[in-house]
Amino acid sequence: MWNSRFFPRRDRYRRRLAAIACATLATGTAALLPATPACAAWPEKPITIIVPFPAGGGTDVVIRSVQPLLAKALNQTIIVENRAGAGGTIGSGQVARAQPDGYTAVLATTSTHAVSVSVYSNLSYDPRKDFAYAGFIGVSPYVLAVTPKLHDDPARPLDVKTLTARMKQAKTPYNLASVGVGTVSHLLGEQFGRDIGVPLTHVPYRGAAPAYTDLIGGQVDLMFDNPIAMAAYAKAGKIIPVATTAPTALLPDLPTFAQQGMQGYTQTLWYGLAFPKNTPAAVVQRFNAELNKVLSDPDLVADLGRKGIDAKPGTPDAMAKAVDLDVAYWGRIANAVGARID
């Protein structure tokens, strides 16, 4: 007769078998085992999503729009934590080293998971190897804006040609603000200065909010950023938008760089979610399925649109391939402008 003091109970034994099966899925032998009840039961506790930038910035706004619907879809609490620093690489690195159990994810961006590897010589993670990508949330263009002190004729829009001429005549270097060293905001600014032949002094910030404070006050001169946070300041006349890399509903009258005769500025920023590598494949697929359902919600699509973001449902594989392509693309730009942090 079986004695429960020495042998595991039947349900505990089944849970252990299911956990082993989920782990096996994560090691690349998914074809050997079917999906298990334990994988399907995930999540059984709150999921933490790390935002590697400060609260209030564009990246933070994105996830907080998605958070309530995703929590409802998964029938579980979604906790959002801001862990800023080093252009988003600190929080991203923490997630890369987290337990691959499906309960810690990072809000990945082009900056943190495509640009960073070419800029930071001692990056604590490899975006191509250390994450299990769960899918995109959306994409957003970049807008070049300047402090009002550079626009002396409010009756006329400031265009790229006029700004360039003014910058070339300046006797002192212009200060380029960015949301962090090694971000797309940084590299686009460096590329712009190189393309127009004007040296810029880079002033990095820990996120968008403090950068806008100084841009409005005139302590810095220009900045590339997404229209999510920028549009409100622009409409209030606190900053002057000059051009966008792609049309945006938030600034519908703002012409693109291409429309103003400047080629090579069509870059966008993508937002997506990623788990640590070796997170069970069944968990990633379940998360992706629920995320895509959320991104098909008309109210969320409209909400993101009002914030300058185009919803972008997709597969984990599509996001992983985009990371590979963008690492190569931004690596070429980082090398061209000499952006390197030791």
Protein Blocks (a to p, Z undefined) as FASTA:
>chain_A
ZZfklpccfklmmmmmmmmmmmmmmnopammpccdfklmmpccbdcddddfbdehiaklm
mmmmmmmmmmmmnopacdddddeeehhlmmmmmmmmmccehpaccdddfklmmmmmmmmm
kbcbdfklmpccfbdfbdcdddddddfklpcblkbccdfklmmmmmmmpmbdcddddfbe
hiaklmmmmmmmmmnopacdddddebjklmmmmmmnopambdcddfklmmmmmmnopacc
fbdfbdcfklmmbccfklnopghiacccdddddddehiafklmmmmmmmmmmmmmpmklm
mmmmmnopacddddfklmmmmmmmmmmmmmmmmmmnopacZZ
